[in-house]
Amino acid sequence: MSDPSFDCVSCGACCFSRNPRYLQLLPWDASRSLPPESLFTESGCTYVKFEGGHCVHLDLSNGKAACQAYEDRPEACRAFRAGSFECVKARRANGIMGEKVRRPVNTPA
């Protein structure tokens, strides 16, 4: 990642969503050591919980967006690349540090 504007720890846009089923675990995620209390199952699929509009593994202290389960993060997180099309789309939808997700729904941008 050569472009400093795509610093994941100062952005975190990909870790925010109002959709509680935003991050579904894939079959090969079964071997990962994610805390069971951070997951939920619905209709036979397992998802990472999102609270306050972001992944429960995201630590937003000290003005940073740091994954607390980085070593065991799901495959979808591992595949997400800084500066990729998906990254830019998440930034547009969620804003840096999830500013658009954390804003009440009916508040203008």
Backbone atoms as SQL, in Angstrom:
CREATE TABLE atoms (id INTEGER PRIMARY KEY, chain TEXT, resi INTEGER, resn TEXT, atom TEXT, x REAL, y REAL, z REAL);
INSERT INTO atoms VALUES
  (1, 'A', 1, 'MET', 'N', 0.858, -1.167, 0.000),
  (2, 'A', 1, 'MET', 'CA', 0.000, 0.000, 0.000),
  (3, 'A', 1, 'MET', 'C', 0.899, 1.224, 0.000),
  (4, 'A', 2, 'SER', 'N', 1.126, 1.831, -1.156),
  (5, 'A', 2, 'SER', 'CA', 2.019, 2.969, -1.244),
  (6, 'A', 2, 'SER', 'C', 1.298, 4.298, -1.056),
  (7, 'A', 3, 'ASP', 'N', 0.017, 4.367, -1.285),
  (8, 'A', 3, 'ASP', 'CA', -0.741, 5.607, -1.142),
  (9, 'A', 3, 'ASP', 'C', -1.182, 5.767, 0.306),
  (10, 'A', 4, 'PRO', 'N', -0.634, 6.764, 1.027),
  (11, 'A', 4, 'PRO', 'CA', -0.975, 6.921, 2.448),
  (12, 'A', 4, 'PRO', 'C', -2.438, 7.280, 2.690),
  (13, 'A', 5, 'SER', 'N', -3.159, 7.743, 1.654),
  (14, 'A', 5, 'SER', 'CA', -4.570, 8.076, 1.853),
  (15, 'A', 5, 'SER', 'C', -5.419, 6.819, 2.037),
  (16, 'A', 6, 'PHE', 'N', -4.857, 5.644, 1.741),
  (17, 'A', 6, 'PHE', 'CA', -5.574, 4.389, 1.932),
  (18, 'A', 6, 'PHE', 'C', -5.026, 3.629, 3.131),
  (19, 'A', 7, 'ASP', 'N', -4.786, 4.314, 4.214),
  (20, 'A', 7, 'ASP', 'CA', -4.319, 3.712, 5.461),
  (21, 'A', 7, 'ASP', 'C', -5.522, 3.139, 6.198),
  (22, 'A', 8, 'CYS', 'N', -5.618, 1.822, 6.233),
  (23, 'A', 8, 'CYS', 'CA', -6.782, 1.159, 6.831),
  (24, 'A', 8, 'CYS', 'C', -7.019, 1.560, 8.289),
  (25, 'A', 9, 'VAL', 'N', -5.944, 1.756, 9.044),
  (26, 'A', 9, 'VAL', 'CA', -6.083, 2.048, 10.470),
  (27, 'A', 9, 'VAL', 'C', -6.625, 3.451, 10.723),
  (28, 'A', 10, 'SER', 'N', -6.541, 4.333, 9.731),
  (29, 'A', 10, 'SER', 'CA', -7.125, 5.660, 9.907),
  (30, 'A', 10, 'SER', 'C', -8.439, 5.786, 9.146),
  (31, 'A', 11, 'CYS', 'N', -8.870, 4.727, 8.510),
  (32, 'A', 11, 'CYS', 'CA', -10.091, 4.763, 7.705),
  (33, 'A', 11, 'CYS', 'C', -11.179, 3.859, 8.279),
  (34, 'A', 12, 'GLY', 'N', -11.012, 2.547, 8.134),
  (35, 'A', 12, 'GLY', 'CA', -11.969, 1.583, 8.654),
  (36, 'A', 12, 'GLY', 'C', -13.296, 1.528, 7.937),
  (37, 'A', 13, 'ALA', 'N', -13.443, 2.213, 6.805),
  (38, 'A', 13, 'ALA', 'CA', -14.737, 2.283, 6.115),
  (39, 'A', 13, 'ALA', 'C', -15.324, 0.907, 5.817),
  (40, 'A', 14, 'CYS', 'N', -14.485, -0.072, 5.527),
  (41, 'A', 14, 'CYS', 'CA', -14.974, -1.410, 5.178),
  (42, 'A', 14, 'CYS', 'C', -15.540, -2.161, 6.379),
  (43, 'A', 15, 'CYS', 'N', -15.315, -1.665, 7.581),
  (44, 'A', 15, 'CYS', 'CA', -15.777, -2.331, 8.799),
  (45, 'A', 15, 'CYS', 'C', -17.091, -1.774, 9.322),
  (46, 'A', 16, 'PHE', 'N', -17.705, -0.874, 8.561),
  (47, 'A', 16, 'PHE', 'CA', -18.958, -0.240, 8.971),
  (48, 'A', 16, 'PHE', 'C', -20.097, -0.655, 8.066),
  (49, 'A', 17, 'SER', 'N', -21.264, -0.853, 8.647),
  (50, 'A', 17, 'SER', 'CA', -22.474, -1.146, 7.884),
  (51, 'A', 17, 'SER', 'C', -23.683, -1.104, 8.810),
  (52, 'A', 18, 'ARG', 'N', -24.803, -0.696, 8.264),
  (53, 'A', 18, 'ARG', 'CA', -26.068, -0.761, 9.006),
  (54, 'A', 18, 'ARG', 'C', -26.727, -2.130, 8.825),
  (55, 'A', 19, 'ASN', 'N', -26.192, -2.933, 7.910),
  (56, 'A', 19, 'ASN', 'CA', -26.722, -4.262, 7.619),
  (57, 'A', 19, 'ASN', 'C', -26.162, -5.253, 8.640),
  (58, 'A', 20, 'PRO', 'N', -26.991, -5.835, 9.496),
  (59, 'A', 20, 'PRO', 'CA', -26.480, -6.764, 10.508),
  (60, 'A', 20, 'PRO', 'C', -25.904, -8.060, 9.910),
  (61, 'A', 21, 'ARG', 'N', -26.196, -8.340, 8.649),
  (62, 'A', 21, 'ARG', 'CA', -25.670, -9.531, 7.978),
  (63, 'A', 21, 'ARG', 'C', -24.622, -9.141, 6.926),
  (64, 'A', 22, 'TYR', 'N', -23.890, -8.104, 7.206),
  (65, 'A', 22, 'TYR', 'CA', -22.875, -7.565, 6.288),
  (66, 'A', 22, 'TYR', 'C', -21.700, -8.522, 6.107),
  (67, 'A', 23, 'LEU', 'N', -21.293, -9.203, 7.171),
  (68, 'A', 23, 'LEU', 'CA', -20.091, -10.033, 7.123),
  (69, 'A', 23, 'LEU', 'C', -20.420, -11.485, 7.454),
  (70, 'A', 24, 'GLN', 'N', -20.625, -12.272, 6.408),
  (71, 'A', 24, 'GLN', 'CA', -20.938, -13.691, 6.571),
  (72, 'A', 24, 'GLN', 'C', -19.656, -14.504, 6.548),
  (73, 'A', 25, 'LEU', 'N', -19.567, -15.449, 7.451),
  (74, 'A', 25, 'LEU', 'CA', -18.408, -16.349, 7.471),
  (75, 'A', 25, 'LEU', 'C', -18.548, -17.377, 6.358),
  (76, 'A', 26, 'LEU', 'N', -17.431, -17.728, 5.787),
  (77, 'A', 26, 'LEU', 'CA', -17.383, -18.731, 4.727),
  (78, 'A', 26, 'LEU', 'C', -16.948, -20.063, 5.334),
  (79, 'A', 27, 'PRO', 'N', -17.162, -21.181, 4.643),
  (80, 'A', 27, 'PRO', 'CA', -16.825, -22.484, 5.222),
  (81, 'A', 27, 'PRO', 'C', -15.392, -22.575, 5.745),
  (82, 'A', 28, 'TRP', 'N', -14.423, -21.999, 5.052),
  (83, 'A', 28, 'TRP', 'CA', -13.031, -22.106, 5.512),
  (84, 'A', 28, 'TRP', 'C', -12.723, -21.186, 6.686),
  (85, 'A', 29, 'ASP', 'N', -13.689, -20.345, 7.116),
  (86, 'A', 29, 'ASP', 'CA', -13.511, -19.536, 8.322),
  (87, 'A', 29, 'ASP', 'C', -13.746, -20.347, 9.598),
  (88, 'A', 30, 'ALA', 'N', -14.242, -21.571, 9.466),
  (89, 'A', 30, 'ALA', 'CA', -14.565, -22.397, 10.630),
  (90, 'A', 30, 'ALA', 'C', -13.348, -22.657, 11.515),
  (91, 'A', 31, 'SER', 'N', -12.172, -22.668, 10.929),
  (92, 'A', 31, 'SER', 'CA', -10.960, -22.946, 11.713),
  (93, 'A', 31, 'SER', 'C', -10.402, -21.700, 12.408),
  (94, 'A', 32, 'ARG', 'N', -10.986, -20.556, 12.170),
  (95, 'A', 32, 'ARG', 'CA', -10.495, -19.316, 12.783),
  (96, 'A', 32, 'ARG', 'C', -10.964, -19.235, 14.236),
  (97, 'A', 33, 'SER', 'N', -10.183, -18.599, 15.068),
  (98, 'A', 33, 'SER', 'CA', -10.499, -18.484, 16.497),
  (99, 'A', 33, 'SER', 'C', -11.211, -17.165, 16.801),
  (100, 'A', 34, 'LEU', 'N', -12.371, -16.992, 16.226),
  (101, 'A', 34, 'LEU', 'CA', -13.170, -15.802, 16.515),
  (102, 'A', 34, 'LEU', 'C', -13.993, -16.071, 17.769),
  (103, 'A', 35, 'PRO', 'N', -14.097, -15.100, 18.665),
  (104, 'A', 35, 'PRO', 'CA', -14.873, -15.311, 19.885),
  (105, 'A', 35, 'PRO', 'C', -16.328, -15.664, 19.552),
  (106, 'A', 36, 'PRO', 'N', -16.846, -16.748, 20.107),
  (107, 'A', 36, 'PRO', 'CA', -18.224, -17.168, 19.800),
  (108, 'A', 36, 'PRO', 'C', -19.253, -16.079, 20.088),
  (109, 'A', 37, 'GLU', 'N', -18.996, -15.250, 21.103),
  (110, 'A', 37, 'GLU', 'CA', -19.957, -14.194, 21.441),
  (111, 'A', 37, 'GLU', 'C', -19.969, -13.070, 20.405),
  (112, 'A', 38, 'SER', 'N', -19.017, -13.083, 19.468),
  (113, 'A', 38, 'SER', 'CA', -18.973, -12.054, 18.429),
  (114, 'A', 38, 'SER', 'C', -19.698, -12.496, 17.156),
  (115, 'A', 39, 'LEU', 'N', -20.292, -13.692, 17.210),
  (116, 'A', 39, 'LEU', 'CA', -20.944, -14.267, 16.039),
  (117, 'A', 39, 'LEU', 'C', -22.413, -14.551, 16.311),
  (118, 'A', 40, 'PHE', 'N', -23.196, -14.642, 15.237),
  (119, 'A', 40, 'PHE', 'CA', -24.575, -15.113, 15.370),
  (120, 'A', 40, 'PHE', 'C', -24.935, -15.916, 14.126),
  (121, 'A', 41, 'THR', 'N', -25.884, -16.834, 14.314),
  (122, 'A', 41, 'THR', 'CA', -26.325, -17.695, 13.217),
  (123, 'A', 41, 'THR', 'C', -27.786, -17.409, 12.911),
  (124, 'A', 42, 'GLU', 'N', -28.067, -17.338, 11.622),
  (125, 'A', 42, 'GLU', 'CA', -29.430, -17.084, 11.156),
  (126, 'A', 42, 'GLU', 'C', -29.628, -17.857, 9.857),
  (127, 'A', 43, 'SER', 'N', -30.683, -18.626, 9.779),
  (128, 'A', 43, 'SER', 'CA', -31.006, -19.413, 8.582),
  (129, 'A', 43, 'SER', 'C', -29.823, -20.254, 8.099),
  (130, 'A', 44, 'GLY', 'N', -29.086, -20.825, 9.036),
  (131, 'A', 44, 'GLY', 'CA', -27.986, -21.715, 8.702),
  (132, 'A', 44, 'GLY', 'C', -26.683, -21.019, 8.321),
  (133, 'A', 45, 'CYS', 'N', -26.661, -19.691, 8.343),
  (134, 'A', 45, 'CYS', 'CA', -25.445, -18.936, 8.020),
  (135, 'A', 45, 'CYS', 'C', -24.925, -18.258, 9.283),
  (136, 'A', 46, 'THR', 'N', -23.611, -18.142, 9.391),
  (137, 'A', 46, 'THR', 'CA', -22.997, -17.491, 10.541),
  (138, 'A', 46, 'THR', 'C', -22.439, -16.144, 10.114),
  (139, 'A', 47, 'TYR', 'N', -22.685, -15.141, 10.947),
  (140, 'A', 47, 'TYR', 'CA', -22.271, -13.768, 10.664),
  (141, 'A', 47, 'TYR', 'C', -21.498, -13.200, 11.846),
  (142, 'A', 48, 'VAL', 'N', -20.647, -12.209, 11.558),
  (143, 'A', 48, 'VAL', 'CA', -19.990, -11.432, 12.608),
  (144, 'A', 48, 'VAL', 'C', -20.977, -10.351, 13.035),
  (145, 'A', 49, 'LYS', 'N', -21.101, -10.140, 14.328),
  (146, 'A', 49, 'LYS', 'CA', -22.024, -9.123, 14.840),
  (147, 'A', 49, 'LYS', 'C', -21.519, -7.723, 14.508),
  (148, 'A', 50, 'PHE', 'N', -22.465, -6.854, 14.237),
  (149, 'A', 50, 'PHE', 'CA', -22.193, -5.432, 14.032),
  (150, 'A', 50, 'PHE', 'C', -22.992, -4.675, 15.078),
  (151, 'A', 51, 'GLU', 'N', -22.303, -3.877, 15.857),
  (152, 'A', 51, 'GLU', 'CA', -22.952, -3.081, 16.901),
  (153, 'A', 51, 'GLU', 'C', -22.502, -1.640, 16.746),
  (154, 'A', 52, 'GLY', 'N', -23.424, -0.709, 16.895),
  (155, 'A', 52, 'GLY', 'CA', -23.086, 0.694, 16.730),
  (156, 'A', 52, 'GLY', 'C', -22.696, 1.011, 15.299),
  (157, 'A', 53, 'GLY', 'N', -23.128, 0.168, 14.360),
  (158, 'A', 53, 'GLY', 'CA', -22.842, 0.394, 12.956),
  (159, 'A', 53, 'GLY', 'C', -21.515, -0.156, 12.474),
  (160, 'A', 54, 'HIS', 'N', -20.793, -0.884, 13.346),
  (161, 'A', 54, 'HIS', 'CA', -19.507, -1.430, 12.908),
  (162, 'A', 54, 'HIS', 'C', -19.272, -2.821, 13.484),
  (163, 'A', 55, 'CYS', 'N', -18.319, -3.509, 12.893),
  (164, 'A', 55, 'CYS', 'CA', -17.926, -4.846, 13.332),
  (165, 'A', 55, 'CYS', 'C', -17.537, -4.814, 14.804),
  (166, 'A', 56, 'VAL', 'N', -17.958, -5.812, 15.559),
  (167, 'A', 56, 'VAL', 'CA', -17.647, -5.857, 16.989),
  (168, 'A', 56, 'VAL', 'C', -16.150, -6.019, 17.251),
  (169, 'A', 57, 'HIS', 'N', -15.390, -6.423, 16.267),
  (170, 'A', 57, 'HIS', 'CA', -13.947, -6.580, 16.440),
  (171, 'A', 57, 'HIS', 'C', -13.185, -5.278, 16.213),
  (172, 'A', 58, 'LEU', 'N', -13.882, -4.231, 15.781),
  (173, 'A', 58, 'LEU', 'CA', -13.225, -2.962, 15.461),
  (174, 'A', 58, 'LEU', 'C', -13.064, -2.104, 16.710),
  (175, 'A', 59, 'ASP', 'N', -11.831, -1.759, 17.002),
  (176, 'A', 59, 'ASP', 'CA', -11.512, -0.882, 18.133),
  (177, 'A', 59, 'ASP', 'C', -11.300, 0.528, 17.589),
  (178, 'A', 60, 'LEU', 'N', -12.139, 1.460, 18.019),
  (179, 'A', 60, 'LEU', 'CA', -12.079, 2.836, 17.531),
  (180, 'A', 60, 'LEU', 'C', -11.436, 3.780, 18.535),
  (181, 'A', 61, 'SER', 'N', -10.739, 3.242, 19.521),
  (182, 'A', 61, 'SER', 'CA', -10.115, 4.110, 20.516),
  (183, 'A', 61, 'SER', 'C', -8.890, 4.812, 19.927),
  (184, 'A', 62, 'ASN', 'N', -8.535, 5.896, 20.518),
  (185, 'A', 62, 'ASN', 'CA', -7.353, 6.669, 20.125),
  (186, 'A', 62, 'ASN', 'C', -7.398, 7.159, 18.676),
  (187, 'A', 63, 'GLY', 'N', -8.612, 7.356, 18.134),
  (188, 'A', 63, 'GLY', 'CA', -8.735, 7.885, 16.779),
  (189, 'A', 63, 'GLY', 'C', -8.282, 6.939, 15.686),
  (190, 'A', 64, 'LYS', 'N', -8.204, 5.667, 15.991),
  (191, 'A', 64, 'LYS', 'CA', -7.782, 4.653, 15.022),
  (192, 'A', 64, 'LYS', 'C', -8.906, 3.655, 14.806),
  (193, 'A', 65, 'ALA', 'N', -8.814, 2.909, 13.727),
  (194, 'A', 65, 'ALA', 'CA', -9.766, 1.844, 13.423),
  (195, 'A', 65, 'ALA', 'C', -8.959, 0.551, 13.328),
  (196, 'A', 66, 'ALA', 'N', -8.763, -0.113, 14.449),
  (197, 'A', 66, 'ALA', 'CA', -7.898, -1.296, 14.497),
  (198, 'A', 66, 'ALA', 'C', -8.717, -2.565, 14.741),
  (199, 'A', 67, 'CYS', 'N', -8.453, -3.573, 13.942),
  (200, 'A', 67, 'CYS', 'CA', -9.127, -4.860, 14.092),
  (201, 'A', 67, 'CYS', 'C', -8.518, -5.618, 15.268),
  (202, 'A', 68, 'GLN', 'N', -9.359, -5.999, 16.211),
  (203, 'A', 68, 'GLN', 'CA', -8.905, -6.743, 17.379),
  (204, 'A', 68, 'GLN', 'C', -8.823, -8.246, 17.120),
  (205, 'A', 69, 'ALA', 'N', -9.302, -8.677, 15.947),
  (206, 'A', 69, 'ALA', 'CA', -9.236, -10.098, 15.584),
  (207, 'A', 69, 'ALA', 'C', -8.419, -10.276, 14.307),
  (208, 'A', 70, 'TYR', 'N', -7.477, -9.367, 14.074),
  (209, 'A', 70, 'TYR', 'CA', -6.753, -9.320, 12.803),
  (210, 'A', 70, 'TYR', 'C', -6.162, -10.663, 12.397),
  (211, 'A', 71, 'GLU', 'N', -5.479, -11.343, 13.282),
  (212, 'A', 71, 'GLU', 'CA', -4.842, -12.627, 12.948),
  (213, 'A', 71, 'GLU', 'C', -5.863, -13.697, 12.571),
  (214, 'A', 72, 'ASP', 'N', -7.071, -13.605, 13.113),
  (215, 'A', 72, 'ASP', 'CA', -8.125, -14.588, 12.845),
  (216, 'A', 72, 'ASP', 'C', -9.283, -14.002, 12.047),
  (217, 'A', 73, 'ARG', 'N', -9.076, -12.856, 11.409),
  (218, 'A', 73, 'ARG', 'CA', -10.155, -12.191, 10.676),
  (219, 'A', 73, 'ARG', 'C', -10.705, -13.105, 9.581),
  (220, 'A', 74, 'PRO', 'N', -11.992, -12.962, 9.260),
  (221, 'A', 74, 'PRO', 'CA', -12.624, -13.813, 8.242),
  (222, 'A', 74, 'PRO', 'C', -12.001, -13.613, 6.856),
  (223, 'A', 75, 'GLU', 'N', -12.234, -14.568, 6.000),
  (224, 'A', 75, 'GLU', 'CA', -11.697, -14.545, 4.644),
  (225, 'A', 75, 'GLU', 'C', -12.144, -13.295, 3.878),
  (226, 'A', 76, 'ALA', 'N', -13.377, -12.857, 4.055),
  (227, 'A', 76, 'ALA', 'CA', -13.850, -11.659, 3.364),
  (228, 'A', 76, 'ALA', 'C', -13.006, -10.445, 3.730),
  (229, 'A', 77, 'CYS', 'N', -12.583, -10.353, 4.968),
  (230, 'A', 77, 'CYS', 'CA', -11.726, -9.252, 5.412),
  (231, 'A', 77, 'CYS', 'C', -10.324, -9.396, 4.825),
  (232, 'A', 78, 'ARG', 'N', -9.849, -10.614, 4.754),
  (233, 'A', 78, 'ARG', 'CA', -8.511, -10.863, 4.206),
  (234, 'A', 78, 'ARG', 'C', -8.451, -10.503, 2.725),
  (235, 'A', 79, 'ALA', 'N', -9.538, -10.710, 2.009),
  (236, 'A', 79, 'ALA', 'CA', -9.575, -10.457, 0.573),
  (237, 'A', 79, 'ALA', 'C', -9.740, -8.969, 0.247),
  (238, 'A', 80, 'PHE', 'N', -10.199, -8.193, 1.200),
  (239, 'A', 80, 'PHE', 'CA', -10.438, -6.761, 0.986),
  (240, 'A', 80, 'PHE', 'C', -9.095, -6.044, 0.893),
  (241, 'A', 81, 'ARG', 'N', -8.842, -5.329, -0.178),
  (242, 'A', 81, 'ARG', 'CA', -7.557, -4.661, -0.399),
  (243, 'A', 81, 'ARG', 'C', -7.705, -3.145, -0.358),
  (244, 'A', 82, 'ALA', 'N', -6.803, -2.494, 0.360),
  (245, 'A', 82, 'ALA', 'CA', -6.783, -1.038, 0.448),
  (246, 'A', 82, 'ALA', 'C', -6.609, -0.437, -0.949),
  (247, 'A', 83, 'GLY', 'N', -7.457, 0.533, -1.276),
  (248, 'A', 83, 'GLY', 'CA', -7.382, 1.210, -2.562),
  (249, 'A', 83, 'GLY', 'C', -8.113, 0.500, -3.685),
  (250, 'A', 84, 'SER', 'N', -8.663, -0.690, -3.418),
  (251, 'A', 84, 'SER', 'CA', -9.379, -1.442, -4.444),
  (252, 'A', 84, 'SER', 'C', -10.725, -0.779, -4.747),
  (253, 'A', 85, 'PHE', 'N', -11.386, -1.275, -5.784),
  (254, 'A', 85, 'PHE', 'CA', -12.717, -0.788, -6.134),
  (255, 'A', 85, 'PHE', 'C', -13.652, -0.882, -4.932),
  (256, 'A', 86, 'GLU', 'N', -13.607, -2.021, -4.228),
  (257, 'A', 86, 'GLU', 'CA', -14.465, -2.235, -3.069),
  (258, 'A', 86, 'GLU', 'C', -14.140, -1.251, -1.946),
  (259, 'A', 87, 'CYS', 'N', -12.858, -0.949, -1.776),
  (260, 'A', 87, 'CYS', 'CA', -12.410, 0.007, -0.757),
  (261, 'A', 87, 'CYS', 'C', -12.987, 1.398, -1.050),
  (262, 'A', 88, 'VAL', 'N', -12.843, 1.841, -2.271),
  (263, 'A', 88, 'VAL', 'CA', -13.352, 3.158, -2.658),
  (264, 'A', 88, 'VAL', 'C', -14.872, 3.202, -2.509),
  (265, 'A', 89, 'LYS', 'N', -15.535, 2.113, -2.859),
  (266, 'A', 89, 'LYS', 'CA', -16.997, 2.026, -2.715),
  (267, 'A', 89, 'LYS', 'C', -17.401, 2.112, -1.239),
  (268, 'A', 90, 'ALA', 'N', -16.676, 1.422, -0.355),
  (269, 'A', 90, 'ALA', 'CA', -16.966, 1.474, 1.086),
  (270, 'A', 90, 'ALA', 'C', -16.734, 2.876, 1.638),
  (271, 'A', 91, 'ARG', 'N', -15.674, 3.531, 1.194),
  (272, 'A', 91, 'ARG', 'CA', -15.398, 4.905, 1.636),
  (273, 'A', 91, 'ARG', 'C', -16.525, 5.847, 1.213),
  (274, 'A', 92, 'ARG', 'N', -16.993, 5.672, -0.029),
  (275, 'A', 92, 'ARG', 'CA', -18.075, 6.510, -0.536),
  (276, 'A', 92, 'ARG', 'C', -19.362, 6.263, 0.249),
  (277, 'A', 93, 'ALA', 'N', -19.654, 5.013, 0.539),
  (278, 'A', 93, 'ALA', 'CA', -20.900, 4.654, 1.235),
  (279, 'A', 93, 'ALA', 'C', -20.859, 4.957, 2.731),
  (280, 'A', 94, 'ASN', 'N', -19.709, 4.702, 3.364),
  (281, 'A', 94, 'ASN', 'CA', -19.625, 4.762, 4.827),
  (282, 'A', 94, 'ASN', 'C', -18.865, 5.960, 5.369),
  (283, 'A', 95, 'GLY', 'N', -17.994, 6.537, 4.568),
  (284, 'A', 95, 'GLY', 'CA', -17.155, 7.631, 5.028),
  (285, 'A', 95, 'GLY', 'C', -15.988, 7.111, 5.845),
  (286, 'A', 96, 'ILE', 'N', -14.996, 7.970, 6.015),
  (287, 'A', 96, 'ILE', 'CA', -13.827, 7.609, 6.813),
  (288, 'A', 96, 'ILE', 'C', -14.280, 7.411, 8.257),
  (289, 'A', 97, 'MET', 'N', -13.806, 6.349, 8.888),
  (290, 'A', 97, 'MET', 'CA', -14.183, 5.995, 10.268),
  (291, 'A', 97, 'MET', 'C', -15.701, 5.856, 10.410),
  (292, 'A', 98, 'GLY', 'N', -16.382, 5.491, 9.310),
  (293, 'A', 98, 'GLY', 'CA', -17.819, 5.243, 9.341),
  (294, 'A', 98, 'GLY', 'C', -18.683, 6.448, 9.646),
  (295, 'A', 99, 'GLU', 'N', -18.193, 7.649, 9.340),
  (296, 'A', 99, 'GLU', 'CA', -18.923, 8.869, 9.692),
  (297, 'A', 99, 'GLU', 'C', -20.351, 8.888, 9.154),
  (298, 'A', 100, 'LYS', 'N', -20.582, 8.320, 7.970),
  (299, 'A', 100, 'LYS', 'CA', -21.932, 8.329, 7.397),
  (300, 'A', 100, 'LYS', 'C', -22.832, 7.286, 8.042),
  (301, 'A', 101, 'VAL', 'N', -22.252, 6.176, 8.482),
  (302, 'A', 101, 'VAL', 'CA', -23.027, 5.106, 9.117),
  (303, 'A', 101, 'VAL', 'C', -23.413, 5.513, 10.539),
  (304, 'A', 102, 'ARG', 'N', -22.501, 6.163, 11.233),
  (305, 'A', 102, 'ARG', 'CA', -22.748, 6.552, 12.624),
  (306, 'A', 102, 'ARG', 'C', -23.695, 7.748, 12.729),
  (307, 'A', 103, 'ARG', 'N', -23.851, 8.512, 11.651),
  (308, 'A', 103, 'ARG', 'CA', -24.767, 9.642, 11.643),
  (309, 'A', 103, 'ARG', 'C', -26.198, 9.075, 11.590),
  (310, 'A', 104, 'PRO', 'N', -27.127, 9.654, 12.324),
  (311, 'A', 104, 'PRO', 'CA', -28.516, 9.180, 12.250),
  (312, 'A', 104, 'PRO', 'C', -28.999, 9.171, 10.800),
  (313, 'A', 105, 'VAL', 'N', -29.835, 8.199, 10.462),
  (314, 'A', 105, 'VAL', 'CA', -30.280, 7.959, 9.097),
  (315, 'A', 105, 'VAL', 'C', -30.851, 9.208, 8.418),
  (316, 'A', 106, 'ASN', 'N', -31.649, 9.993, 9.081),
  (317, 'A', 106, 'ASN', 'CA', -32.302, 11.132, 8.442),
  (318, 'A', 106, 'ASN', 'C', -31.509, 12.441, 8.537),
  (319, 'A', 107, 'THR', 'N', -30.256, 12.370, 8.941),
  (320, 'A', 107, 'THR', 'CA', -29.415, 13.571, 9.030),
  (321, 'A', 107, 'THR', 'C', -28.725, 13.792, 7.699),
  (322, 'A', 108, 'PRO', 'N', -28.811, 15.014, 7.122),
  (323, 'A', 108, 'PRO', 'CA', -28.142, 15.265, 5.841),
  (324, 'A', 108, 'PRO', 'C', -26.633, 15.211, 5.974),
  (325, 'A', 109, 'ALA', 'N', -25.979, 14.823, 4.899),
  (326, 'A', 109, 'ALA', 'CA', -24.507, 14.724, 4.884),
  (327, 'A', 109, 'ALA', 'C', -23.851, 16.089, 4.860);
